[in-house]
Amino acid sequence: MVKIRLSRFGSAHNPHYRIVVADVRRPRDGGYIENLGHYDPRKTSENFLNVNAERAAYWIAQGAQPTQTARRLLKSQGVKVK
């Protein structure tokens, strides 16, 4: 199964996340199929959330299941999630 989920990067006490398409059997920060964008939960800049909505919609149409957090972020960017 393929999921749209968050992959953590950034330093200690300064989390940043990539929004990625990955196989469920891969580790959280392991390899992924495609990078869809990034998210900064601390909102340290104006561009704290960036998502490629067209590619996200494509993966959802192909059957990728977003996690709860990824679903919330995608909806905030106007991506239709089933």
Backbone as CSV, one residue per row, in Angstrom:
resi,resn,N_x,N_y,N_z,CA_x,CA_y,CA_z,C_x,C_y,C_z
1,MET,0.852,-1.173,0.000,0.000,0.000,0.000,0.900,1.239,0.000
2,VAL,0.441,2.261,-0.676,1.170,3.521,-0.764,0.441,4.566,0.072
3,LYS,1.204,5.327,0.855,0.627,6.369,1.716,1.284,7.711,1.420
4,ILE,0.510,8.763,1.668,1.049,10.119,1.669,1.237,10.461,3.134
5,ARG,2.478,10.718,3.533,2.768,10.930,4.941,3.892,11.939,5.105
6,LEU,4.206,12.251,6.365,5.262,13.204,6.670,6.550,12.456,6.983
7,SER,7.663,13.002,6.500,8.986,12.475,6.775,9.789,13.587,7.432
8,ARG,10.300,13.333,8.615,10.969,14.383,9.379,12.393,14.636,8.889
9,PHE,12.764,15.902,8.826,14.146,16.316,8.658,14.320,17.604,9.437
10,GLY,15.513,18.135,9.491,15.770,19.304,10.319,16.555,18.897,11.539
11,SER,16.999,19.860,12.294,17.846,19.582,13.453,17.005,19.306,14.700
12,ALA,17.692,18.991,15.791,17.008,18.726,17.056,16.282,19.984,17.522
13,HIS,15.084,19.824,18.003,14.228,20.917,18.494,13.838,21.901,17.398
14,ASN,14.043,21.548,16.137,13.650,22.397,15.007,13.099,21.500,13.901
15,PRO,11.924,20.915,14.120,11.406,19.948,13.148,10.936,20.619,11.856
16,HIS,11.200,19.956,10.758,10.655,20.284,9.456,10.245,18.945,8.860
17,TYR,9.246,18.952,8.025,8.749,17.709,7.455,8.623,17.831,5.945
18,ARG,8.927,16.745,5.266,8.633,16.619,3.846,7.305,15.879,3.742
19,ILE,6.474,16.284,2.820,5.240,15.551,2.531,5.594,14.628,1.375
20,VAL,5.581,13.324,1.641,6.088,12.363,0.670,5.068,11.259,0.381
21,VAL,5.265,10.622,-0.754,4.529,9.415,-1.116,5.491,8.264,-0.861
22,ALA,5.091,7.327,0.004,5.997,6.238,0.378,5.227,4.939,0.575
23,ASP,5.932,3.853,0.403,5.380,2.538,0.700,5.282,2.406,2.217
24,VAL,4.228,1.788,2.702,4.017,1.671,4.151,5.095,0.837,4.828
25,ARG,5.783,-0.013,4.085,6.808,-0.875,4.674,8.138,-0.155,4.886
26,ARG,8.268,1.041,4.341,9.511,1.804,4.501,9.502,2.545,5.836
27,PRO,10.677,2.785,6.447,10.714,3.555,7.688,10.306,5.006,7.465
28,ARG,9.943,5.685,8.537,9.433,7.054,8.451,10.362,7.968,7.660
29,ASP,11.642,7.908,7.947,12.596,8.784,7.282,13.381,8.060,6.198
30,GLY,12.880,6.914,5.766,13.562,6.132,4.741,13.256,6.655,3.351
31,GLY,13.527,5.809,2.371,13.307,6.194,0.985,11.834,6.414,0.688
32,TYR,11.557,7.269,-0.273,10.188,7.549,-0.664,10.080,7.572,-2.180
33,ILE,8.866,7.519,-2.679,8.620,7.485,-4.114,8.703,8.886,-4.702
34,GLU,8.032,9.837,-4.049,8.012,11.206,-4.561,7.827,12.200,-3.421
35,ASN,8.499,13.337,-3.540,8.373,14.428,-2.583,7.300,15.388,-3.104
36,LEU,6.251,15.632,-2.302,5.147,16.499,-2.728,5.250,17.915,-2.173
37,GLY,6.102,18.126,-1.176,6.220,19.460,-0.599,6.867,19.412,0.763
38,HIS,6.713,20.500,1.514,7.300,20.563,2.843,6.388,21.315,3.796
39,TYR,6.621,21.116,5.104,5.805,21.708,6.150,6.692,22.061,7.336
40,ASP,6.547,23.291,7.835,7.262,23.760,9.018,6.219,24.001,10.110
41,PRO,6.087,23.085,11.082,5.044,23.240,12.099,5.259,24.440,13.020
42,ARG,6.477,24.954,13.100,6.747,26.111,13.953,6.387,27.425,13.261
43,LYS,6.117,27.363,11.977,5.708,28.531,11.179,6.723,29.672,11.322
44,THR,8.004,29.357,11.117,9.062,30.351,11.258,9.209,31.247,10.032
45,SER,8.520,30.926,8.933,8.566,31.774,7.740,7.171,31.868,7.138
46,GLU,7.011,32.773,6.193,5.704,32.934,5.537,5.345,31.697,4.724
47,ASN,6.338,31.034,4.191,6.131,29.859,3.343,6.300,28.578,4.175
48,PHE,5.497,28.443,5.243,5.656,27.290,6.137,5.027,26.014,5.589
49,LEU,4.160,26.126,4.574,3.528,24.952,3.964,3.541,25.108,2.460
50,ASN,4.111,24.132,1.786,4.175,24.151,0.333,3.846,22.748,-0.166
51,VAL,2.802,22.638,-0.991,2.369,21.338,-1.503,2.142,21.444,-3.004
52,ASN,2.625,20.455,-3.745,2.337,20.354,-5.169,0.964,19.687,-5.288
53,ALA,-0.082,20.507,-5.370,-1.461,20.006,-5.323,-1.783,19.099,-6.507
54,GLU,-1.232,19.400,-7.659,-1.511,18.586,-8.844,-0.992,17.158,-8.675
55,ARG,0.229,17.023,-8.180,0.795,15.697,-7.966,0.111,14.972,-6.813
56,ALA,-0.280,15.707,-5.778,-1.000,15.098,-4.657,-2.331,14.527,-5.138
57,ALA,-3.049,15.283,-5.962,-4.323,14.804,-6.508,-4.100,13.565,-7.384
58,TYR,-3.008,13.558,-8.137,-2.680,12.402,-8.976,-2.490,11.154,-8.113
59,TRP,-1.704,11.269,-7.036,-1.441,10.105,-6.193,-2.691,9.630,-5.472
60,ILE,-3.535,10.549,-5.060,-4.797,10.153,-4.418,-5.676,9.408,-5.415
61,ALA,-5.689,9.875,-6.664,-6.459,9.187,-7.709,-5.897,7.789,-7.976
62,GLN,-4.602,7.591,-7.769,-3.974,6.285,-7.971,-4.178,5.352,-6.785
63,GLY,-4.784,5.862,-5.695,-5.097,5.008,-4.558,-4.236,5.239,-3.325
64,ALA,-3.382,6.241,-3.337,-2.554,6.533,-2.157,-3.441,7.054,-1.034
65,GLN,-3.209,6.570,0.175,-4.000,6.958,1.335,-3.214,7.952,2.181
66,PRO,-3.698,9.183,2.372,-2.977,10.114,3.240,-3.209,9.803,4.717
67,THR,-2.204,10.057,5.540,-2.362,9.924,6.983,-3.237,11.080,7.464
68,GLN,-3.655,11.059,8.719,-4.542,12.115,9.229,-3.905,13.495,9.112
69,THR,-2.646,13.621,9.492,-1.972,14.915,9.424,-1.792,15.353,7.977
70,ALA,-1.386,14.433,7.110,-1.219,14.762,5.696,-2.563,15.164,5.085
71,ARG,-3.627,14.486,5.469,-4.969,14.816,4.974,-5.350,16.246,5.356
72,ARG,-5.088,16.611,6.617,-5.393,17.969,7.083,-4.602,19.019,6.305
73,LEU,-3.321,18.757,6.075,-2.484,19.703,5.343,-2.899,19.815,3.879
74,LEU,-3.237,18.682,3.264,-3.664,18.701,1.864,-4.984,19.451,1.704
75,LYS,-5.924,19.222,2.623,-7.205,19.935,2.565,-7.006,21.438,2.709
76,SER,-6.060,21.854,3.551,-5.818,23.287,3.736,-5.242,23.935,2.473
77,GLN,-4.672,23.117,1.584,-4.133,23.623,0.334,-5.097,23.422,-0.838
78,GLY,-6.309,22.940,-0.546,-7.333,22.821,-1.565,-7.327,21.525,-2.353
79,VAL,-6.631,20.513,-1.863,-6.596,19.210,-2.550,-7.808,18.421,-2.090
80,LYS,-8.557,17.877,-3.038,-9.726,17.063,-2.679,-9.252,15.692,-2.212
81,VAL,-9.604,15.361,-0.986,-9.234,14.078,-0.389,-10.511,13.282,-0.162
82,LYS,-10.504,12.022,-0.570,-11.694,11.169,-0.451,-12.091,10.973,0.987
